[in-house]
């Protein structure tokens, strides 16, 4: 074997093994997802405590309580969806660069959700969840808006139309 062939083989071996650096992103994305899941669960816990306090003490008006309850619940949903994005990203990177997840292939859920064979599939799955995060975030902000003139209502209607169109296009294929 000539010198060039040997150097090429060593370099290609190094290049192929360098893909394992993706493991750092996989691990930290998974840790980030777990942290966000815990934070969202604490938000739900605080919502439960606030609900019990409302029924015991009646310290807020019914409308203020409902607004607070919806805001907290939508905030928790938002965090859960972001955690799901992080998990899908983590699983997708692992499957694309490291190895298939054997345990996932043996389950119906794993074969549907975690089956990622190309970067386009990963982007598509993450993109769909990110659109849902944006929609949930939009509705969280809308809860606290006051409309003072007709043009604001028109903008609000156009936003809802744009979100509906995004959902339609997302589920069309």
N, C-alpha and C positions, 0 to 999 in steps of 0.2 A: 504494500500500500504506500503510495507516495505521500509526501509531506502535506500537500494541499488537501488530499482526501482525509487525512487524519485530523488536520485543523478544522476542516469543514464539519466533520463528524462531531468533534468536541464542541464547536460553536453551536451546531444544531441541537445537540443534547442540552447545552446550557440554555439556549433559547426556549426549548420546549419546557424545561423545568422552571423557567422564570415565570410561567403562567401561575405557578403556585403562590406567587405574591398576592394574587387575588383572594387568597384565604384570609388575609388581613381585613379586606373589605367585607367578606362574608361574615366573619366573626363579629366585627364591630357593628355591622348592620343588624345582625341578630340581637346583639346586646342592646343596641338602640331601640329596636322593636320591643324588647322585653321591658325596658325602662318606660317607654311610652304606654305600653299596656298597663303597667302598674300605676302610672300617673292618671290614666283615664279611669281606672278602677277606683282610685282615691276620689276622683271627681264624682263618680256614681255614689260612692259611700257618703260623701258630703251631701249629695242630693237626698239620699235617704234620711240622713240626720236632719236636714232642713225641713223635709216633709213631715217627719215626726214632730219637730218643734212647732211647725205651723198648726198641726192638729191639736197639740197640747196647749200652746200658748196663744194662738191666733194673733201673733204679733205683726202680721202683714195683712193688707187687704187681699181679697181673693184674686184680683187682677194682678197685683204686684207679685203674689206668690206664683201664679201661673206663668208670668213672664220670666221670673227667676228660674222656675222649674224647667221651662222649655229651653232657656239659654244654657243652663247647666247640662241638660241632657244632650242637646245638639253639640255642645262643646266636647262632651265625652265621646259621642259618635265620631266627631271630627278626629279626635286623637286616636281612636281605635282604627279608623281608616288609614291614618298616617302610619300607624304601626304595621298594618297589613301591607302597605306599600314597601316598608322596610323589609318585611319578611319575604315578600315576593322577590324583591331585589336580591336579597341574600341567597334564597334558594336558586334563583335564576342564574346568578353569577357562578354559584357552585356547580350547577348542572352544565353550564356552558364551558367553564374553564377547568374544572377539576374532575368531576365524575358524576354519573347519574346517581340519584338518591335511591338506593335499592329498596328501602322500606316503603317509599312512596309509590314505587311501581307495582307493589303487591296490593295496593288498596284502590278502591274506586275513586275516592276523593283525591288521592295523590296523582292518579293518572289524569284527572281532569284539570286540577288547579296547578299542579307543579310541573306538568309536562312542558318543558321549555327547551326547544331545539335550536333556535336561532335568536340573534339579538333583536330581530324584528318582533318575534313572539314576546320576548321580555318587555320591549318597549310598549307593545300593544296592551299587555296585561297591566303594566304599571300606569300607562296612560289612562286606561279606563278607571282605575281606582283614583287617580289624581283628579280626573273630572268629577268624580263623586265627592271628593274632598272639597273641591271648589264650590260645588253646589251646596253642600252642607254649610260651608263657611259663609256663602252668600245668604242663606236663610237665617243663619245665626245673626248676621249683621242687620238683616231686614227687620228682625223682631224689635229692634230699638230705634228704628227710623220713624220720623214724623214727616208726613207729606204736607207741605205748605201751599203748593200751587199745582195746577194741572200738568205743567211740564215735568215735574218730578214724578208724577204718576205715569206719564208717558215713558219716561226713562225706566221706571220700574217695570212696566209692561214689556218694553223692549228687552230688558235683562231676562225676564222670564221666557220670552220667545227665544232668545239666544240659547239659554240653558236647555229648553225643550228641543231645539234643533240639534244641539250638541248630543243630547241623549239619543235622539232619533238616529243621527249619523253613527253614533258609537255602536248601536245595536243592530244597525242595518245589515252588516256583514256577519 
